[in-house]
């Protein structure tokens, strides 16, 4: 199959590219900045979202579109300018994909659009599934709500659309885990804030397998929570991390310190939500890493 990945330069995009290439699929990555030519790369890179780019012709006969494009939410303090870029980068990329889809003679079979469990807002007591009516009102929730409302318009163009609501994706060399592990590796790990905030997580391998799963299952559409079936509290996460790394879990970081350091972005660590992958489980998806200890032991090769 011909797989088109927008935002394929991130760690999820790179893992997806490798997965599809190993399966024998054709992989095309849409990117703002073309990488240096490499004779060893089997990936075709196509420039988009620049004034002189014309990606349409390269996307004819695409079977699958995967949209991971958007500015990272955790690479800098959230001032108003940055929040505007975070939202607008997602809307611009999704609008461009919709424009391209409209002009394609042969439409792709499915659009897999990355999203986030931030849609539900935060809670220490509520459990969220795809059927939950609760929608958050904070910045992340509003961003996801606008992003999904745009992406789902691909359905009007005859393209099945899956909204992948990702939680914290665990990988050993990218994403949140290396940053969470560093204090423990320095013997300074401990509880963040109150510690009872929920961490809904998923192993990178299960993200890739679940994306492949929803592509193959034509009866899956709309929001799908990409999350392990066993979320934990932040304190439980830290204790499990300390056990795997053979380091103490002892120096707490108070809420006020994180708020002073990170500002509004501190909500990523101090607030959370307990989310379950109801849609995936109902369609009999089997997680390779359903428990945190198994996931961490794999990622740290212990």
KOLLOLUM-991707 format. One line per 5 residues: their letters; for each residue z, y, x of N, C-alpha, C. Coordinates in Angstrom, 2 decimals, padded with zeros to 5 digits, always signed. Layout:
BEGIN
a) Z:Y:X:Z:Y:X:Z:Y:X | ...
***
This chain:
BEGIN
xxxxx) +000.00:-001.20:+000.84:+000.00:+000.00:+000.00:+000.00:+001.25:+000.88 | -000.45:+002.34:+000.29:-000.46:+003.61:+001.00:+000.76:+004.41:+000.56 | +001.69:+004.61:+001.51:+002.96:+005.27:+001.25:+002.92:+006.68:+001.83 | +003.19:+007.68:+001.02:+003.22:+009.07:+001.48:+004.66:+009.56:+001.41 | +005.18:+010.02:+002.55:+006.58:+010.47:+002.63:+006.60:+011.95:+002.99
xxxxx) +007.11:+012.76:+002.07:+007.32:+014.18:+002.35:+008.73:+014.35:+002.89 | +008.86:+015.04:+004.02:+010.16:+015.15:+004.66:+010.50:+013.89:+005.44 | +009.50:+013.30:+006.05:+009.68:+012.02:+006.73:+010.26:+012.13:+008.11 | +010.61:+013.33:+008.57:+011.13:+013.49:+009.93:+012.64:+013.33:+010.01 | +013.33:+013.28:+008.86:+014.77:+013.06:+008.85:+015.11:+011.60:+009.09
xxxxx) +016.40:+011.29:+009.20:+016.76:+009.92:+009.57:+016.44:+008.92:+008.46 | +016.52:+009.33:+007.20:+016.13:+008.43:+006.12:+014.61:+008.24:+006.13 | +013.88:+009.32:+006.33:+012.42:+009.24:+006.38:+011.92:+008.36:+007.52 | +012.56:+008.48:+008.68:+012.15:+007.67:+009.83:+012.44:+006.18:+009.58 | +013.58:+005.90:+008.98:+013.92:+004.51:+008.68:+012.95:+003.94:+007.65
xxxxx) +012.58:+004.75:+006.67:+011.62:+004.32:+005.66:+010.25:+004.04:+006.29 | +009.80:+004.93:+007.15:+008.51:+004.76:+007.81:+008.47:+003.44:+008.58 | +009.53:+003.18:+009.35:+009.59:+001.93:+010.11:+009.56:+000.72:+009.19 | +010.28:+000.80:+008.10:+010.36:-000.32:+007.15:+008.99:-000.64:+006.57 | +008.29:+000.41:+006.10:+006.98:+000.17:+005.48:+005.93:-000.27:+006.51
xxxxx) +006.01:+000.28:+007.71:+005.08:-000.14:+008.76:+005.28:-001.63:+009.08 | +006.53:-002.05:+009.14:+006.82:-003.45:+009.43:+006.34:-004.38:+008.32 | +006.23:-003.83:+007.11:+005.71:-004.61:+005.99:+004.17:-004.64:+005.97 | +003.56:-003.82:+006.83:+002.11:-003.76:+006.87:+001.50:-002.69:+005.99 | +002.34:-001.78:+005.47:+001.84:-000.69:+004.64:+001.28:+000.44:+005.51
xxxxx) +000.43:+001.25:+004.90:-000.06:+002.47:+005.56:+000.94:+003.59:+005.27 | +001.34:+004.33:+006.30:+002.35:+005.38:+006.15:+001.76:+006.72:+006.55 | +001.87:+007.68:+005.64:+001.42:+009.05:+005.89:+002.61:+009.97:+005.66 | +002.90:+010.82:+006.64:+004.05:+011.72:+006.55:+003.56:+013.16:+006.40 | +004.04:+013.83:+005.38:+003.75:+015.25:+005.18:+004.80:+016.06:+005.93
xxxxx) +004.35:+016.97:+006.79:+005.27:+017.73:+007.62:+004.75:+019.15:+007.84 | +005.67:+020.09:+007.99:+005.26:+021.46:+008.30:+004.72:+021.58:+009.72 | +005.35:+020.87:+010.64:+004.99:+020.97:+012.05:+004.53:+019.61:+012.56 | +003.30:+019.54:+012.97:+002.74:+018.29:+013.46:+003.37:+017.91:+014.81 | +003.78:+016.65:+014.98:+004.34:+016.23:+016.27:+003.24:+016.10:+017.31
xxxxx) +003.63:+015.99:+018.57:+002.65:+015.77:+019.64:+001.96:+014.42:+019.42 | +000.66:+014.35:+019.65:-000.06:+013.09:+019.44:+000.54:+011.96:+020.27 | +000.63:+010.79:+019.64:+001.16:+009.61:+020.33:+000.27:+008.42:+020.02 | -000.25:+007.79:+021.06:-001.13:+006.65:+020.87:-000.38:+005.46:+020.30 | +000.96:+005.45:+020.48:+001.74:+004.31:+020.02:+002.12:+004.41:+018.54
xxxxx) +002.03:+005.61:+017.98:+002.44:+005.80:+016.59:+001.37:+005.33:+015.62 | +001.79:+004.55:+014.64:+000.88:+004.09:+013.60:+000.98:+004.97:+012.36 | +001.84:+005.98:+012.42:+002.03:+006.89:+011.30:+000.99:+008.01:+011.37 | +000.42:+008.36:+010.22:-000.50:+009.50:+010.16:+000.28:+010.71:+009.67 | +000.23:+011.79:+010.43:+000.95:+013.02:+010.07:-000.05:+014.03:+009.51
xxxxx) +000.32:+014.63:+008.39:-000.52:+015.63:+007.73:+000.31:+016.88:+007.48 | -000.23:+018.00:+007.87:+000.49:+019.27:+007.71:+000.43:+019.74:+006.26 | +001.53:+020.29:+005.79:+001.56:+020.85:+004.43:+002.54:+022.00:+004.38 | +002.53:+022.72:+003.26:+003.42:+023.87:+003.04:+003.23:+024.97:+004.08 | +002.03:+025.07:+004.63:+001.67:+026.18:+005.52:+000.39:+026.80:+004.95
xxxxx) +000.12:+028.08:+005.28:-001.03:+028.77:+004.66:-002.37:+028.06:+004.84 | -002.60:+027.41:+005.96:-003.91:+026.83:+006.22:-003.95:+025.31:+006.06 | -002.92:+024.74:+005.44:-002.90:+023.27:+005.29:-003.59:+022.86:+003.99 | -004.29:+021.73:+004.05:-005.01:+021.20:+002.88:-004.77:+019.70:+002.81 | -003.60:+019.30:+002.31:-003.23:+017.88:+002.34:-003.89:+017.02:+001.27
xxxxx) -004.49:+017.65:+000.25:-004.97:+016.90:-000.91:-005.85:+015.72:-000.55 | -006.84:+015.95:+000.30:-007.82:+014.90:+000.58:-007.19:+013.68:+001.24 | -006.09:+013.89:+001.97:-005.43:+012.77:+002.65:-004.61:+011.91:+001.68 | -004.32:+012.47:+000.51:-003.45:+011.76:-000.43:-004.22:+010.99:-001.50 | -005.54:+011.07:-001.48:-006.32:+010.26:-002.41:-006.01:+008.78:-002.15
xxxxx) -005.89:+008.03:-003.22:-005.61:+006.59:-003.15:-004.18:+006.28:-002.69 | -003.31:+007.29:-002.68:-001.90:+007.00:-002.37:-001.30:+006.19:-003.50 | -000.55:+005.16:-003.15:+000.13:+004.34:-004.16:+001.50:+004.89:-004.51 | +002.19:+005.44:-003.51:+003.57:+005.88:-003.69:+003.79:+007.22:-003.00 | +004.45:+008.14:-003.70:+004.90:+009.39:-003.09:+006.42:+009.36:-003.03
xxxxx) +006.96:+009.66:-001.86:+008.42:+009.72:-001.67:+008.76:+011.12:-001.18 | +009.59:+011.82:-001.93:+009.91:+013.20:-001.60:+011.34:+013.31:-001.07 | +011.45:+013.52:+000.24:+012.75:+013.73:+000.89:+012.87:+015.15:+001.44 | +011.91:+016.00:+001.12:+011.81:+017.31:+001.76:+012.88:+018.28:+001.26 | +013.40:+019.07:+002.18:+014.37:+020.10:+001.83:+015.29:+020.39:+003.00
xxxxx) +015.72:+021.64:+003.11:+016.60:+022.03:+004.21:+017.93:+021.30:+004.11 | +018.47:+020.87:+005.25:+019.73:+020.14:+005.27:+020.86:+020.97:+004.68 | +021.74:+020.31:+003.93:+022.86:+021.03:+003.33:+024.05:+021.13:+004.27 | +024.03:+020.40:+005.39:+025.23:+020.37:+006.22:+024.99:+020.79:+007.66 | +024.00:+021.65:+007.86:+023.73:+022.08:+009.24:+024.15:+023.53:+009.50
xxxxx) +024.91:+024.10:+008.60:+025.35:+025.47:+008.81:+026.15:+025.99:+007.64 | +026.87:+027.07:+007.84:+027.73:+027.65:+006.81:+026.90:+028.11:+005.62 | +027.43:+027.95:+004.42:+026.69:+028.31:+003.21:+026.88:+029.79:+002.85 | +026.10:+030.66:+003.46:+026.06:+032.04:+002.96:+024.99:+032.11:+001.88 | +024.85:+033.25:+001.25:+023.92:+033.35:+000.12:+022.48:+033.10:+000.55
xxxxx) +022.13:+033.58:+001.74:+020.77:+033.38:+002.23:+020.48:+031.90:+002.46 | +021.45:+031.21:+003.02:+021.26:+029.78:+003.30:+021.19:+028.97:+002.02 | +022.02:+029.32:+001.05:+021.98:+028.59:-000.23:+020.63:+028.78:-000.91 | +020.09:+029.98:-000.80:+018.76:+030.23:-001.37:+017.72:+029.35:-000.68 | +017.81:+029.21:+000.65:+016.84:+028.38:+001.38:+016.98:+026.91:+001.02
xxxxx) +018.23:+026.45:+000.86:+018.47:+025.05:+000.50:+017.80:+024.72:-000.83 | +017.99:+025.59:-001.82:+017.39:+025.36:-003.13:+015.88:+025.55:-003.08 | +015.42:+026.67:-002.52:+014.00:+026.99:-002.58:+013.15:+026.00:-001.80 | +013.67:+025.48:-000.69:+012.91:+024.50:+000.09:+012.62:+023.26:-000.74 | +013.57:+022.86:-001.58:+013.38:+021.69:-002.43:+012.40:+021.98:-003.57
xxxxx) +012.53:+023.15:-004.15:+011.63:+023.51:-005.25:+010.20:+023.70:-004.75 | +010.06:+024.33:-003.58:+008.71:+024.55:-003.02:+008.02:+023.22:-002.73 | +008.73:+022.29:-002.11:+008.13:+020.99:-001.78:+007.76:+020.22:-003.03 | +008.63:+020.24:-004.02:+008.36:+019.50:-005.26:+007.22:+020.13:-006.04 | +007.18:+021.45:-006.08:+006.06:+022.14:-006.73:+004.73:+021.79:-006.07
xxxxx) +004.73:+021.72:-004.74:+003.51:+021.40:-004.03:+003.07:+019.97:-004.32 | +004.01:+019.04:-004.41:+003.65:+017.67:-004.77:+003.07:+017.60:-006.17 | +003.64:+018.34:-007.10:+003.11:+018.37:-008.46:+001.69:+018.94:-008.48 | +001.48:+019.99:-007.69:+000.14:+020.58:-007.61:-000.86:+019.56:-007.08 | -000.46:+018.84:-006.04:-001.35:+017.84:-005.45:-001.64:+016.72:-006.45
xxxxx) -000.60:+016.24:-007.14:-000.78:+015.16:-008.11:-001.79:+015.56:-009.18 | -001.68:+016.80:-009.66:-002.61:+017.28:-010.69:-004.06:+017.18:-010.24 | -004.29:+017.39:-008.95:-005.66:+017.46:-008.45:-006.21:+016.11:-007.97 | -005.34:+015.12:-007.86:-005.81:+013.82:-007.40:-006.60:+013.11:-008.51 | -007.72:+012.56:-008.14:-008.52:+011.81:-009.11:-007.80:+010.54:-009.54
xxxxx) -007.18:+009.87:-008.57:-006.40:+008.68:-008.86:-004.93:+009.00:-008.59 | -004.12:+008.97:-009.64:-002.71:+009.32:-009.49:-001.93:+008.18:-008.81 | -000.90:+008.52:-008.06:-000.04:+007.47:-007.50:+000.70:+006.73:-008.61 | +001.18:+005.55:-008.29:+001.88:+004.75:-009.29:+003.29:+005.29:-009.56 | +003.89:+005.87:-008.54:+005.28:+006.30:-008.69:+005.60:+007.44:-007.74
xxxxx) +006.47:+008.35:-008.20:+007.08:+009.38:-007.35:+008.56:+009.04:-007.23 | +009.01:+008.82:-006.00:+010.43:+008.59:-005.73:+010.97:+009.89:-005.15 | +011.80:+010.56:-005.92:+012.27:+011.89:-005.52:+013.74:+011.83:-005.13 | +014.03:+012.17:-003.88:+015.42:+012.19:-003.43:+016.21:+013.21:-004.22 | +017.45:+012.89:-004.50:+018.33:+013.77:-005.24:+019.74:+013.54:-004.71
xxxxx) +020.75:+013.83:-005.47:+022.11:+013.68:-004.95:+023.12:+013.48:-006.07 | +024.19:+012.75:-005.76:+025.24:+012.54:-006.75:+026.02:+013.83:-006.99 | +025.73:+014.86:-006.20:+026.32:+016.17:-006.46:+026.02:+016.67:-007.86 | +025.02:+016.07:-008.49:+024.65:+016.41:-009.88:+025.87:+016.36:-010.81 | +026.76:+015.40:-010.57:+027.86:+015.16:-011.51:+029.01:+016.12:-011.36
xxxxx) +029.01:+016.91:-010.30:+030.17:+017.73:-010.03:+031.26:+016.89:-009.38 | +032.45:+017.46:-009.20:+033.53:+016.75:-008.51:+034.66:+016.40:-009.47 | +035.33:+015.30:-009.16:+036.47:+014.88:-009.97:+037.29:+013.86:-009.20 | +038.61:+013.89:-009.38:+039.48:+012.90:-008.77:+039.78:+011.75:-009.73 | +039.44:+011.93:-011.02:+039.84:+010.95:-012.03:+038.66:+010.30:-012.77
xxxxx) +037.53:+010.99:-012.87:+036.42:+010.47:-013.66:+035.53:+009.56:-012.83 | +034.93:+008.56:-013.49:+033.95:+007.68:-012.87:+032.59:+007.98:-013.48 | +031.59:+008.19:-012.62:+030.27:+008.61:-013.10:+029.24:+007.49:-012.94 | +028.39:+007.35:-013.95:+027.21:+006.50:-013.86:+026.01:+007.34:-014.32 | +024.83:+006.75:-014.30:+023.64:+007.46:-014.74:+023.72:+007.88:-016.21
xxxxx) +024.61:+007.22:-016.96:+024.77:+007.53:-018.38:+025.77:+008.64:-018.64 | +026.46:+009.11:-017.60:+027.48:+010.14:-017.78:+026.86:+011.45:-018.26 | +027.53:+012.07:-019.20:+027.04:+013.35:-019.73:+027.52:+014.53:-018.88 | +028.50:+014.28:-018.04:+029.08:+015.36:-017.24:+028.09:+015.87:-016.19 | +027.95:+017.18:-016.13:+027.13:+017.83:-015.11:+027.97:+018.93:-014.47
xxxxx) +027.97:+018.96:-013.14:+028.78:+019.95:-012.44:+028.23:+021.35:-012.57 | +029.05:+022.32:-012.17:+028.64:+023.73:-012.25:+028.68:+024.40:-010.87 | +029.00:+023.64:-009.81:+029.06:+024.22:-008.48:+027.65:+024.33:-007.90 | +027.55:+024.85:-006.68:+026.25:+025.10:-006.06:+025.41:+023.83:-005.94 | +026.01:+022.73:-005.46:+025.24:+021.50:-005.29:+024.75:+020.96:-006.62
xxxxx) +025.61:+020.98:-007.62:+025.22:+020.49:-008.94:+024.06:+021.30:-009.51 | +024.14:+022.62:-009.38:+023.08:+023.48:-009.89:+021.77:+023.24:-009.13 | +021.88:+023.01:-007.81:+020.69:+022.74:-007.01:+020.01:+021.45:-007.46 | +020.81:+020.39:-007.62:+020.25:+019.10:-008.03:+019.65:+019.19:-009.43 | +020.33:+019.90:-010.31:+019.85:+020.02:-011.70:+018.47:+020.67:-011.74
xxxxx) +018.29:+021.74:-010.99:+016.99:+022.44:-010.97:+015.93:+021.59:-010.28 | +016.33:+020.89:-009.22:+015.41:+020.05:-008.45:+014.89:+018.90:-009.32 | +015.81:+018.23:-010.01:+015.42:+017.10:-010.85:+014.58:+017.54:-012.05 | +014.93:+018.68:-012.62:+014.18:+019.18:-013.77:+012.72:+019.43:-013.40 | +012.48:+019.82:-012.17:+011.12:+020.04:-011.70:+010.43:+018.71:-011.38
xxxxx) +011.11:+017.84:-010.66:+010.51:+016.57:-010.24:+010.09:+015.71:-011.42 | +010.88:+015.72:-012.48:+010.61:+014.83:-013.61:+009.33:+015.24:-014.34 | +008.80:+016.41:-014.04:+007.54:+016.83:-014.66:+006.37:+015.96:-014.22 | +006.54:+015.20:-013.17:+005.48:+014.26:-012.75:+005.22:+013.23:-013.84 | +006.23:+012.96:-014.67:+006.04:+012.03:-015.80:+004.97:+012.56:-016.75
xxxxx) +004.92:+013.87:-016.92:+003.91:+014.48:-017.81:+002.51:+014.30:-017.25 | +002.40:+014.03:-015.95:+001.11:+013.83:-015.31:+000.76:+012.34:-015.22 | +001.59:+011.52:-015.85:+001.31:+010.09:-015.89:+001.85:+009.32:-014.70 | +002.81:+009.89:-013.97:+003.35:+009.24:-012.79:+004.81:+008.87:-013.05 | +005.11:+007.59:-012.99:+006.51:+007.14:-013.13:+007.36:+007.82:-012.07
xxxxx) +008.49:+008.35:-012.49:+009.33:+009.13:-011.57:+010.74:+008.58:-011.52 | +011.21:+008.34:-010.30:+012.58:+007.86:-010.08:+013.34:+008.93:-009.31 | +014.49:+009.32:-009.85:+015.33:+010.34:-009.22:+016.46:+009.64:-008.49 | +016.36:+009.56:-007.17:+017.33:+008.82:-006.35:+018.52:+009.70:-006.02 | +019.61:+009.50:-006.74:+020.81:+010.29:-006.51:+021.63:+009.65:-005.38
xxxxx) +021.45:+010.20:-004.20:+022.08:+009.65:-003.00:+023.51:+010.17:-002.83 | +024.36:+009.27:-002.37:+025.69:+009.67:-001.93:+025.67:+009.89:-000.43 | +026.81:+009.67:+000.23:+026.87:+009.81:+001.69:+026.19:+008.60:+002.31 | +025.10:+008.86:+003.04:+024.34:+007.78:+003.66:+024.93:+007.51:+005.05 | +025.37:+006.28:+005.27:+026.00:+005.91:+006.53:+024.97:+005.32:+007.49
xxxxx) +024.86:+005.95:+008.67:+024.01:+005.46:+009.75:+024.77:+005.71:+011.05 | +024.45:+004.94:+012.09:+025.26:+005.04:+013.31:+024.87:+006.18:+014.23 | +023.69:+006.78:+014.01:+023.24:+007.81:+014.95:+022.78:+009.08:+014.26 | +023.07:+009.23:+012.97:+022.63:+010.41:+012.23:+023.45:+010.53:+010.95 | +023.31:+011.68:+010.29:+024.03:+011.89:+009.05:+025.50:+012.20:+009.28
xxxxx) +026.32:+011.89:+008.29:+027.73:+012.29:+008.32:+028.61:+011.40:+009.19 | +028.28:+010.11:+009.32:+029.19:+009.17:+009.96:+029.55:+009.52:+011.41 | +028.59:+009.87:+012.27:+028.98:+010.21:+013.65:+029.98:+011.37:+013.71 | +029.83:+012.34:+012.80:+030.75:+013.48:+012.78:+032.13:+013.05:+012.29 | +032.15:+012.11:+011.33:+033.42:+011.63:+010.81:+034.12:+010.74:+011.84
xxxxx) +033.32:+010.02:+012.64:+033.89:+009.09:+013.61:+034.40:+009.79:+014.86 | +033.83:+010.94:+015.21:+034.17:+011.60:+016.48:+035.66:+011.87:+016.66 | +036.37:+012.43:+015.67:+037.81:+012.65:+015.89:+038.56:+011.36:+016.19 | +038.15:+010.26:+015.55:+038.83:+008.98:+015.82:+038.53:+008.51:+017.24 | +037.29:+008.69:+017.67:+036.94:+008.29:+019.03:+037.70:+009.10:+020.07
xxxxx) +038.12:+010.31:+019.67:+038.92:+011.18:+020.56:+040.42:+011.03:+020.31 | +040.80:+009.98:+019.55:+042.20:+009.70:+019.22:+042.84:+010.84:+018.42 | +042.03:+011.54:+017.61:+042.56:+012.65:+016.82:+042.19:+012.53:+015.35 | +041.88:+011.32:+014.91:+041.47:+011.12:+013.53:+042.64:+011.08:+012.58 | +042.36:+011.45:+011.32:+043.40:+011.41:+010.31:+042.88:+011.87:+008.97
xxxxx) +043.76:+012.00:+008.03:+043.43:+012.35:+006.65:+042.83:+013.76:+006.58 | +041.75:+013.91:+005.80:+041.15:+015.23:+005.55:+041.64:+015.74:+004.21 | +042.27:+016.89:+004.22:+042.79:+017.43:+002.98:+043.84:+016.51:+002.38 | +043.84:+016.38:+001.05:+044.83:+015.54:+000.37:+044.56:+014.06:+000.59 | +043.28:+013.71:+000.83:+042.94:+012.32:+001.11:+042.60:+011.50:-000.12
xxxxx) +042.89:+012.03:-001.32:+042.60:+011.25:-002.54:+041.24:+011.59:-003.15 | +040.46:+012.44:-002.46:+039.11:+012.73:-002.93:+038.22:+011.52:-002.70 | +037.29:+011.27:-003.63:+036.46:+010.07:-003.58:+035.29:+010.24:-002.61 | +034.97:+009.15:-001.93:+033.80:+009.09:-001.06:+032.88:+008.01:-001.61 | +031.76:+008.42:-002.17:+030.76:+007.48:-002.67:+029.68:+007.37:-001.60
xxxxx) +029.57:+006.22:-000.99:+028.79:+006.02:+000.23:+027.76:+004.92:+000.03 | +026.81:+004.83:+000.97:+025.82:+003.75:+000.97:+025.29:+003.56:+002.39 | +025.12:+002.34:+002.81:+024.57:+002.00:+004.13:+023.08:+002.35:+004.15 | +022.57:+002.87:+005.25:+021.18:+003.26:+005.37:+020.23:+002.11:+005.02 | +020.58:+000.89:+005.41:+019.71:-000.26:+005.11:+019.58:-000.48:+003.61
xxxxx) +020.68:-000.26:+002.88:+020.63:-000.43:+001.43:+019.85:+000.70:+000.76 | +019.86:+001.90:+001.36:+019.01:+002.99:+000.85:+017.55:+002.57:+000.91 | +017.13:+002.07:+002.07:+015.74:+001.68:+002.27:+015.35:+000.54:+001.34 | +016.23:-000.46:+001.25:+015.95:-001.61:+000.39:+015.90:-001.19:-001.08 | +016.78:-000.27:-001.48:+016.81:+000.18:-002.87:+015.57:+001.01:-003.22
xxxxx) +015.08:+001.81:-002.29:+013.85:+002.56:-002.53:+012.69:+001.59:-002.72 | +012.60:+000.59:-001.87:+011.57:-000.44:-002.02:+011.71:-001.15:-003.36 | +012.95:-001.38:-003.77:+013.24:-002.08:-005.03:+012.74:-001.29:-006.24 | +013.04:+000.02:-006.28:+012.62:+000.80:-007.45:+011.10:+001.00:-007.47 | +010.47:+000.97:-006.30:+009.01:+001.05:-006.25:+008.41:-000.20:-006.88
xxxxx) +008.98:-001.35:-006.57:+008.44:-002.62:-007.05:+008.72:-002.87:-008.53 | +009.83:-002.34:-009.04:+010.22:-002.59:-010.43:+009.74:-001.45:-011.33 | +008.65:-001.71:-012.01:+007.96:-000.66:-012.76:+008.71:-000.21:-014.01 | +009.75:-000.94:-014.38:+010.54:-000.54:-015.56:+011.70:+000.38:-015.20 | +011.83:+000.73:-013.92:+012.89:+001.65:-013.50:+012.31:+003.05:-013.39
xxxxx) +012.93:+003.98:-014.07:+012.51:+005.38:-014.00:+013.70:+006.28:-014.33 | +013.57:+007.57:-014.01:+014.66:+008.51:-014.26:+015.74:+008.40:-013.19 | +016.96:+008.89:-013.48:+018.02:+008.91:-012.46:+018.53:+007.53:-012.11 | +018.71:+007.30:-010.79:+019.27:+006.05:-010.28:+020.26:+006.41:-009.17 | +021.50:+005.98:-009.31:+022.51:+006.27:-008.29:+022.33:+005.33:-007.11
xxxxx) +022.09:+005.90:-005.94:+021.97:+005.15:-004.70:+023.32:+005.22:-004.00 | +024.14:+004.24:-004.31:+025.53:+004.28:-003.89:+026.08:+002.87:-003.86 | +027.01:+002.59:-002.96:+027.66:+001.29:-002.94:+028.46:+001.08:-004.22 | +028.62:-000.17:-004.67:+029.43:-000.42:-005.86:+030.93:-000.29:-005.61 | +031.33:+000.01:-004.36:+032.76:+000.11:-004.07:+033.09:+001.41:-003.34
xxxxx) +033.12:+002.54:-004.07:+033.54:+003.81:-003.45:+035.01:+003.73:-003.05 | +035.40:+004.60:-002.13:+036.79:+004.62:-001.63:+037.27:+006.06:-001.60 | +038.58:+006.24:-001.43:+039.09:+007.59:-001.23:+038.88:+007.98:+000.24 | +038.97:+009.27:+000.51:+038.80:+009.75:+001.88:+039.86:+009.14:+002.80 | +041.08:+008.98:+002.31:+042.13:+008.38:+003.13:+041.80:+006.91:+003.43
xxxxx) +041.31:+006.18:+002.43:+040.90:+004.79:+002.66:+039.74:+004.71:+003.65 | +038.80:+005.64:+003.52:+037.66:+005.67:+004.44:+038.15:+005.86:+005.87 | +039.06:+006.82:+006.07:+039.58:+007.09:+007.40:+040.33:+005.90:+007.97 | +041.12:+005.24:+007.14:+041.88:+004.07:+007.61:+040.94:+002.94:+008.02 | +039.88:+002.75:+007.25:+038.92:+001.69:+007.57:+038.18:+002.04:+008.86
xxxxx) +037.83:+003.31:+009.02:+037.15:+003.77:+010.22:+038.05:+003.58:+011.45 | +039.31:+003.92:+011.30:+040.25:+003.77:+012.43:+040.41:+002.30:+012.81 | +040.41:+001.42:+011.81:+040.55:-000.01:+012.08:+039.34:-000.54:+012.85 | +038.14:-000.13:+012.40:+036.91:-000.60:+013.03:+036.80:-000.07:+014.47 | +037.21:+001.18:+014.67:+037.10:+001.80:+016.00:+038.32:+001.53:+016.88
xxxxx) +039.34:+000.86:+016.31:+040.58:+000.58:+017.05:+041.22:+001.87:+017.57 | +041.31:+002.82:+016.64:+041.92:+004.11:+016.96:+042.96:+004.45:+015.89 | +043.92:+005.32:+016.20:+044.94:+005.67:+015.19:+044.39:+006.57:+014.10 | +045.01:+006.46:+012.93:+044.71:+007.34:+011.79:+046.00:+008.12:+011.56 | +046.10:+009.29:+012.20:+047.43:+009.91:+012.23:+047.46:+011.42:+012.18
xxxxx) +046.42:+012.12:+012.61:+046.50:+013.59:+012.64:+045.77:+014.17:+011.42 | +046.51:+014.62:+010.40:+045.85:+015.15:+009.20:+045.23:+016.53:+009.47 | +044.14:+016.80:+008.76:+043.51:+018.12:+008.81:+043.76:+018.80:+007.47 | +044.56:+019.87:+007.43:+044.88:+020.51:+006.15:+043.66:+021.18:+005.51 | +043.68:+021.30:+004.20:+042.58:+021.90:+003.47:+042.27:+023.31:+003.98
xxxxx) +043.29:+024.09:+004.22:+043.08:+025.48:+004.61:+042.29:+025.59:+005.90 | +042.49:+024.65:+006.83:+041.77:+024.69:+008.10:+040.28:+024.44:+007.89 | +039.96:+023.46:+007.05:+038.55:+023.16:+006.78:+037.87:+024.30:+006.02 | +038.61:+024.92:+005.11:+038.05:+026.03:+004.35:+037.77:+027.23:+005.25 | +038.68:+027.49:+006.18:+038.47:+028.59:+007.12:+037.29:+028.30:+008.05
xxxxx) +037.16:+027.04:+008.45:+036.11:+026.66:+009.39:+034.73:+026.61:+008.73 | +034.66:+026.04:+007.53:+033.37:+025.74:+006.91:+033.04:+026.61:+005.69 | +034.03:+027.32:+005.18:+033.78:+028.11:+003.97:+033.49:+027.21:+002.78 | +032.54:+027.61:+001.95:+032.22:+026.86:+000.73:+031.73:+025.44:+001.04 | +031.12:+025.26:+002.21:+030.61:+023.95:+002.58:+031.73:+022.92:+002.76
xxxxx) +032.99:+023.37:+002.84:+034.11:+022.45:+003.00:+034.24:+021.51:+001.81 | +033.61:+021.87:+000.67:+033.68:+021.00:-000.51:+033.08:+019.63:-000.23 | +032.17:+019.55:+000.75:+031.56:+018.26:+001.09:+032.60:+017.27:+001.59 | +033.71:+017.77:+002.17:+034.76:+016.91:+002.68:+036.00:+016.89:+001.81 | +036.26:+018.02:+001.13:+037.51:+018.16:+000.40:+037.41:+017.75:-001.06
xxxxx) +036.20:+017.66:-001.58:+036.01:+017.28:-002.97:+035.01:+016.12:-003.03 | +035.08:+015.37:-004.07:+034.17:+014.23:-004.16:+034.05:+013.75:-005.59 | +033.36:+012.62:-005.74:+033.21:+012.03:-007.05:+033.07:+010.51:-006.90 | +033.64:+009.81:-007.86:+033.56:+008.35:-007.88:+032.34:+007.97:-008.71 | +031.32:+007.44:-008.02:+030.04:+007.16:-008.66:+029.71:+005.67:-008.50
xxxxx) +029.18:+005.08:-009.55:+028.80:+003.67:-009.52:+027.29:+003.52:-009.72 | +026.68:+002.50:-009.10:+025.23:+002.30:-009.17:+024.83:+001.44:-010.37 | +025.13:+001.90:-011.56:+024.93:+001.08:-012.76:+023.48:+000.62:-012.92 | +022.53:+001.52:-012.73:+021.13:+001.18:-012.95:+020.67:+000.08:-011.99 | +021.01:+000.20:-010.72:+020.61:-000.81:-009.74:+021.24:-002.16:-010.07
xxxxx) +022.52:-002.17:-010.43:+023.20:-003.42:-010.73:+022.62:-004.07:-011.99 | +022.29:-003.26:-012.99:+021.72:-003.80:-014.23:+020.35:-004.45:-013.98 | +019.66:-004.00:-012.95:+018.36:-004.58:-012.60:+018.49:-005.64:-011.50 | +019.73:-006.06:-011.25:+020.02:-007.18:-010.33:+019.70:-006.88:-008.86 | +019.82:-005.62:-008.48:+019.72:-005.31:-007.06:+020.96:-005.84:-006.35
xxxxx) +020.75:-006.49:-005.22:+021.87:-007.05:-004.44:+022.08:-006.21:-003.19 | +023.26:-005.62:-003.07:+023.59:-004.82:-001.89:+023.87:-005.72:-000.70 | +023.29:-005.37:+000.43:+023.59:-006.08:+001.66:+024.96:-005.68:+002.19 | +025.32:-004.41:+001.96:+026.60:-003.88:+002.43:+027.33:-003.25:+001.24 | +028.05:-004.07:+000.50:+028.74:-003.57:-000.69:+030.15:-003.10:-000.40
xxxxx) +030.70:-003.52:+000.76:+032.06:-003.09:+001.12:+032.02:-002.25:+002.39 | +032.96:-001.32:+002.48:+032.96:-000.38:+003.60:+033.22:-001.07:+004.93 | +034.12:-002.05:+004.95:+034.41:-002.71:+006.23:+033.17:-003.41:+006.78 | +032.40:-004.06:+005.90:+031.18:-004.73:+006.35:+030.16:-003.72:+006.86 | +030.03:-002.59:+006.15:+029.08:-001.55:+006.56:+029.45:-000.96:+007.91
xxxxx) +030.73:-000.61:+008.08:+031.14:+000.02:+009.33:+031.07:-000.95:+010.51 | +031.46:-002.19:+010.29:+031.37:-003.17:+011.36:+029.93:-003.38:+011.80 | +028.99:-003.33:+010.85:+027.59:-003.45:+011.21:+027.12:-002.23:+012.00 | +027.47:-001.04:+011.53:+026.97:+000.18:+012.15:+027.55:+000.40:+013.55 | +028.76:-000.05:+013.74:+029.36:+000.08:+015.08:+029.24:-001.22:+015.89
xx) +028.50:-002.19:+015.33:+028.20:-003.45:+016.01:+029.46:-004.11:+016.56 | +030.43:-004.26:+015.67:+031.71:-004.87:+016.08:+031.85:-006.23:+015.39
***
